[in-house]
């Protein structure tokens, strides 16, 4: 039996080429692109301006739908919903919808599991199974669109996995997200978070992508970062800072640094001063993330300690924009660092 062609995740040019390959006019590829992404249509029979012979060909020899919902969990403390999704090869990923006022943010996964193994992150405890295809990334958004009425305003690659270890598929999915006949999101509404995969950061800068980028720094010295983020042994803090200084989109897309606050480890006043000094000369935002507790040794600092850290950071480097990000969906394990499909299905 011939392997079916996966259409979900193909861009408009590729869908046109697909149509040419099955001997139909290429403009039907543009129609398929709009149906799948802009119109969120998952059933080929409902694509009424696609010729019948093309629909038959697709049903027999191609795939559009790649994910099924295993579990939908709604938070009782905020407007967050977590989706546990099953892939065709019977693996699982998680996607989170977060709503606050008029803002609807989707937290996307880019891998099944993660190989970076940050010590405080539940996903890292899974290890890595595989990368997600561009289609599997995109379909997470389509699932949310189908089940949540609020228009999607923002997309963040902060779910399961390290996006820059699945660089090509993540960038391709971003292009579909921002395509006029796709989801038509502005590039400033898309944020890619990375633990600091330096070669891919350099490639991202070289290719001049305009999506927002967020670096998880989480420590103010290499000794501590080596422990909580082993990736630091390969690409340390100074090497990250040297590359980030080449990033040229500061005015419209200031770089973001994410800093998970861990009680007694990286949350002191002196840590805040050290962080301010590390970021001198870099116009950026700092997202302080109070640790979302999972099973393990790490704890969240007190609210007073969190406020003291934020105030000290602000005063030590006035050029920084400092925000404290209180995560959504903690009661359904949907918050930052809590995503893991172990024992959920």
C-alpha positions as CSV (number, residue, x, y, z in Angstrom):
1,X,0.0,0.0,0.0
2,X,1.4,3.4,-1.1
3,X,2.2,5.9,1.7
4,X,-0.3,8.7,1.7
5,X,0.8,12.3,1.0
6,X,0.3,14.6,4.0
7,X,-1.2,17.9,2.8
8,X,-1.5,19.6,6.2
9,X,1.7,21.7,6.6
10,X,2.3,22.3,2.9
11,X,2.6,25.9,2.0
12,X,0.7,27.5,-1.0
13,X,3.5,26.9,-3.5
14,X,3.8,23.2,-2.4
15,X,0.0,22.7,-2.7
16,X,0.1,24.2,-6.2
17,X,2.9,21.8,-7.1
18,X,0.8,18.9,-5.7
19,X,-2.1,19.8,-7.9
20,X,0.2,19.9,-10.9
21,X,1.6,16.5,-10.0
22,X,-2.0,15.0,-10.1
23,X,-2.6,16.8,-13.4
24,X,-5.0,19.5,-12.4
25,X,-4.6,23.3,-12.6
26,X,-2.3,24.7,-10.0
27,X,-4.8,27.3,-8.8
28,X,-6.6,24.5,-7.0
29,X,-3.6,24.5,-4.7
30,X,-4.4,28.0,-3.6
31,X,-8.0,27.0,-3.0
32,X,-6.8,24.1,-0.8
33,X,-4.5,26.4,1.1
34,X,-7.4,28.8,2.0
35,X,-9.8,25.9,2.8
36,X,-7.3,24.2,5.2
37,X,-5.9,27.2,7.0
38,X,-8.1,30.3,6.6
39,X,-11.4,28.4,6.6
40,X,-10.4,25.7,9.1
41,X,-12.0,23.0,6.9
42,X,-10.8,19.5,7.8
43,X,-13.3,17.6,5.5
44,X,-12.4,17.5,1.8
45,X,-16.1,16.9,1.0
46,X,-16.9,20.4,2.3
47,X,-14.5,22.1,-0.1
48,X,-17.2,22.8,-2.6
49,X,-15.1,24.7,-5.2
50,X,-12.6,21.9,-5.5
51,X,-13.4,19.6,-8.4
52,X,-14.8,16.2,-7.5
53,X,-12.0,14.3,-9.1
54,X,-9.5,16.2,-7.0
55,X,-11.5,15.5,-3.8
56,X,-11.6,11.8,-4.7
57,X,-7.8,11.8,-5.3
58,X,-7.2,13.5,-1.9
59,X,-9.5,11.1,0.0
60,X,-7.8,8.1,-1.6
61,X,-4.2,9.1,-1.6
62,X,-3.6,12.0,0.8
63,X,-4.1,13.1,4.4
64,X,-5.4,16.3,5.9
65,X,-6.3,15.5,9.5
66,X,-3.4,14.5,11.7
67,X,-4.5,14.9,15.3
68,X,-7.5,13.8,17.4
69,X,-8.5,15.1,20.8
70,X,-8.0,12.6,23.6
71,X,-8.8,15.0,26.5
72,X,-10.0,18.6,26.9
73,X,-9.4,20.1,30.4
74,X,-10.9,23.4,31.4
75,X,-9.4,25.5,34.2
76,X,-11.6,26.4,37.1
77,X,-9.5,29.4,38.1
78,X,-9.1,31.2,34.7
79,X,-10.1,31.0,31.1
80,X,-7.6,28.4,30.1
81,X,-8.2,25.1,28.2
82,X,-5.6,22.3,27.7
83,X,-6.0,19.9,24.8
84,X,-4.3,16.4,25.0
85,X,-3.9,15.4,21.3
86,X,-3.1,12.1,19.8
87,X,-1.0,11.8,16.6
88,X,-1.4,9.3,13.8
89,X,1.4,7.2,15.3
90,X,-0.2,7.1,18.7
91,X,1.9,9.7,20.5
92,X,0.6,12.6,22.5
93,X,1.1,16.3,22.7
94,X,-0.5,19.2,24.6
95,X,-1.7,22.5,23.5
96,X,-3.1,25.3,25.7
97,X,-5.6,28.1,24.9
98,X,-5.3,31.1,27.3
99,X,-7.8,33.9,27.3
100,X,-7.5,37.2,29.2
101,X,-9.7,40.1,28.2
102,X,-9.5,40.5,24.4
103,X,-6.3,38.5,24.2
104,X,-6.4,34.8,23.1
105,X,-3.0,33.2,23.2
106,X,-2.3,29.7,21.9
107,X,0.7,27.8,23.4
108,X,2.0,25.4,20.8
109,X,4.1,22.3,21.1
110,X,6.9,21.7,18.6
111,X,8.2,18.3,19.7
112,X,6.9,15.2,21.4
113,X,8.9,15.5,24.6
114,X,12.1,17.4,24.8
115,X,15.9,16.6,24.8
116,X,17.1,19.8,26.5
117,X,16.3,18.4,30.0
118,X,15.9,21.6,32.0
119,X,15.8,20.3,35.5
120,X,12.7,22.3,36.6
121,X,10.6,21.4,33.5
122,X,8.1,18.5,33.4
123,X,8.4,18.1,29.6
124,X,12.2,17.5,29.9
125,X,11.5,14.5,32.2
126,X,9.8,12.8,29.2
127,X,12.9,12.8,27.0
128,X,12.5,13.2,23.3
129,X,10.4,11.1,21.0
130,X,10.4,13.0,17.8
131,X,9.9,16.4,16.1
132,X,6.4,17.5,15.1
133,X,5.7,18.1,11.4
134,X,4.7,21.6,10.3
135,X,1.2,20.1,9.8
136,X,1.0,18.8,13.3
137,X,2.1,22.2,14.6
138,X,-0.5,24.0,12.5
139,X,-3.3,21.6,13.3
140,X,-3.0,22.4,17.0
141,X,-4.3,25.9,16.2
142,X,-7.1,24.5,14.0
143,X,-8.2,22.3,16.9
144,X,-8.4,25.3,19.2
145,X,-10.2,27.4,16.6
146,X,-12.8,24.6,16.3
147,X,-13.5,24.4,20.0
148,X,-12.9,28.0,21.3
149,X,-15.0,30.8,19.9
150,X,-12.6,33.7,20.8
151,X,-10.5,34.9,17.8
152,X,-6.8,33.9,18.2
153,X,-4.7,37.0,18.7
154,X,-1.3,35.5,19.7
155,X,0.7,32.3,19.2
156,X,3.6,31.3,21.3
157,X,6.0,28.3,20.8
158,X,6.3,27.7,24.5
159,X,4.7,24.3,24.8
160,X,6.3,20.9,24.7
161,X,9.8,20.7,23.1
162,X,12.6,23.1,22.0
163,X,11.4,24.9,18.9
164,X,14.9,25.6,17.6
165,X,15.7,21.9,17.6
166,X,12.8,21.6,15.1
167,X,13.8,24.8,13.3
168,X,12.6,24.2,9.7
169,X,9.2,23.0,10.7
170,X,8.7,25.7,13.2
171,X,9.7,28.5,10.8
172,X,7.5,26.9,8.0
173,X,4.5,26.8,10.4
174,X,5.1,30.5,11.3
175,X,5.1,31.4,7.6
176,X,1.7,29.7,7.2
177,X,0.4,31.5,10.3
178,X,1.3,34.8,8.8
179,X,0.3,34.2,5.2
180,X,-2.5,36.4,4.0
181,X,-4.5,33.4,2.8
182,X,-3.5,31.4,5.8
183,X,-4.2,32.6,9.4
184,X,-3.2,36.2,8.5
185,X,-1.5,36.8,11.8
186,X,1.0,39.6,12.1
187,X,4.6,38.4,12.7
188,X,4.7,40.5,15.9
189,X,1.9,38.2,17.2
190,X,4.1,35.1,17.0
191,X,6.8,34.4,19.6
192,X,9.3,31.6,19.5
193,X,10.9,30.6,22.8
194,X,14.3,28.9,22.9
195,X,16.6,27.6,25.7
196,X,19.5,29.0,23.7
197,X,20.4,26.8,20.7
198,X,23.1,29.1,19.5
199,X,23.6,27.9,15.9
200,X,19.9,28.2,15.3
201,X,19.7,31.6,17.0
202,X,22.5,32.7,14.6
203,X,20.7,31.3,11.6
204,X,17.5,33.0,12.7
205,X,19.3,36.3,12.9
206,X,21.0,35.7,9.5
207,X,17.7,34.9,7.8
208,X,16.1,38.1,9.3
209,X,12.9,36.6,10.5
210,X,10.6,39.0,12.2
211,X,8.8,36.8,14.6
212,X,9.4,37.6,18.2
213,X,12.1,35.6,19.9
214,X,12.3,34.7,23.6
215,X,15.4,33.3,25.3
216,X,15.0,31.3,28.5
217,X,18.0,32.4,30.6
218,X,16.8,31.5,34.1
219,X,20.2,32.1,35.8
220,X,22.8,34.8,36.3
221,X,25.9,32.7,36.2
222,X,27.1,29.7,34.3
223,X,27.6,27.5,37.4
224,X,23.9,27.6,38.3
225,X,22.7,27.5,34.7
226,X,24.9,24.4,34.0
227,X,22.8,22.7,36.8
228,X,19.3,23.7,35.9
229,X,19.8,24.0,32.1
230,X,22.5,21.5,30.9
231,X,22.4,23.1,27.4
232,X,24.5,25.9,29.0
233,X,27.5,23.6,29.1
234,X,27.5,23.8,25.3
235,X,26.4,27.4,24.8
236,X,26.9,29.6,27.9
237,X,25.5,32.9,28.9
238,X,28.2,35.1,27.4
239,X,28.0,33.3,24.0
240,X,24.3,33.9,24.0
241,X,24.7,37.6,24.8
242,X,27.4,38.0,22.0
243,X,25.0,36.6,19.4
244,X,21.9,38.5,20.7
245,X,23.8,41.8,20.2
246,X,23.6,41.1,16.4
247,X,19.8,41.0,16.6
248,X,18.5,44.0,14.6
249,X,14.8,44.1,15.2
250,X,14.9,45.9,18.6
251,X,12.5,48.8,17.8
252,X,9.5,46.8,16.6
253,X,10.4,43.4,18.0
254,X,12.4,43.8,21.2
255,X,14.0,40.5,22.3
256,X,12.5,38.9,25.3
257,X,14.4,37.1,28.1
258,X,12.4,34.6,30.2
259,X,13.5,34.1,33.8
260,X,11.9,31.4,35.9
261,X,12.1,32.3,39.6
262,X,13.2,29.4,41.8
263,X,13.1,29.8,45.6
264,X,16.5,30.2,47.1
265,X,18.4,29.6,43.9
266,X,18.0,32.6,41.5
267,X,15.6,34.9,43.2
268,X,17.8,37.1,45.5
269,X,18.4,40.8,45.2
270,X,22.0,40.1,44.2
271,X,20.7,37.8,41.4
272,X,18.5,40.7,40.1
273,X,21.5,43.0,40.0
274,X,23.6,40.4,38.2
275,X,20.8,39.9,35.6
276,X,20.6,43.7,35.1
277,X,24.3,43.8,34.4
278,X,24.2,40.8,32.0
279,X,21.5,42.6,29.9
280,X,23.2,46.0,29.8
281,X,23.3,47.4,26.3
282,X,20.5,45.2,25.1
283,X,17.1,46.7,24.6
284,X,14.8,44.0,25.7
285,X,11.9,42.8,27.8
286,X,12.3,40.5,30.8
287,X,9.5,38.1,31.6
288,X,9.7,37.0,35.2
289,X,7.9,33.6,35.6
290,X,7.2,32.5,39.2
291,X,7.9,28.8,39.1
292,X,4.9,26.5,38.5
293,X,5.5,23.6,40.8
294,X,5.8,20.0,39.6
295,X,6.9,17.0,41.6
296,X,10.5,17.7,42.6
297,X,12.9,19.8,44.7
298,X,12.1,23.3,43.3
299,X,9.7,25.7,44.9
300,X,8.1,29.1,44.0
301,X,9.4,32.2,45.9
302,X,7.0,34.2,48.0
303,X,5.1,37.0,46.4
304,X,7.2,39.5,48.4
305,X,10.4,38.0,47.1
306,X,9.1,38.1,43.5
307,X,8.2,41.8,43.9
308,X,11.6,42.6,45.4
309,X,13.4,40.9,42.5
310,X,11.3,42.8,39.9
311,X,11.8,46.1,41.7
312,X,15.6,45.6,42.0
313,X,15.8,44.6,38.4
314,X,13.9,47.7,37.2
315,X,16.0,50.0,39.3
316,X,19.3,48.4,38.3
317,X,18.7,48.7,34.6
318,X,16.1,51.3,33.6
319,X,16.4,50.3,29.9
320,X,14.7,47.0,30.7
321,X,10.9,46.4,30.5
322,X,10.2,44.0,33.3
323,X,7.0,42.0,33.5
324,X,5.9,39.3,35.9
325,X,4.0,36.6,34.1
326,X,1.6,34.8,36.3
327,X,0.9,31.6,34.4
328,X,-2.5,30.4,33.4
329,X,-4.1,27.0,34.0
330,X,-2.1,25.8,36.9
331,X,-4.9,23.7,38.2
332,X,-4.9,21.6,35.0
333,X,-1.1,21.5,34.7
334,X,-1.2,23.8,31.7
335,X,1.2,26.4,33.0
336,X,4.7,27.1,31.9
337,X,7.0,24.1,32.6
338,X,4.1,21.8,33.5
339,X,3.3,20.2,30.1
340,X,3.9,16.5,29.9
341,X,1.8,13.7,28.5
342,X,3.0,11.0,30.9
343,X,0.0,9.3,32.5
344,X,-2.5,11.7,31.0
345,X,-4.0,9.5,28.2
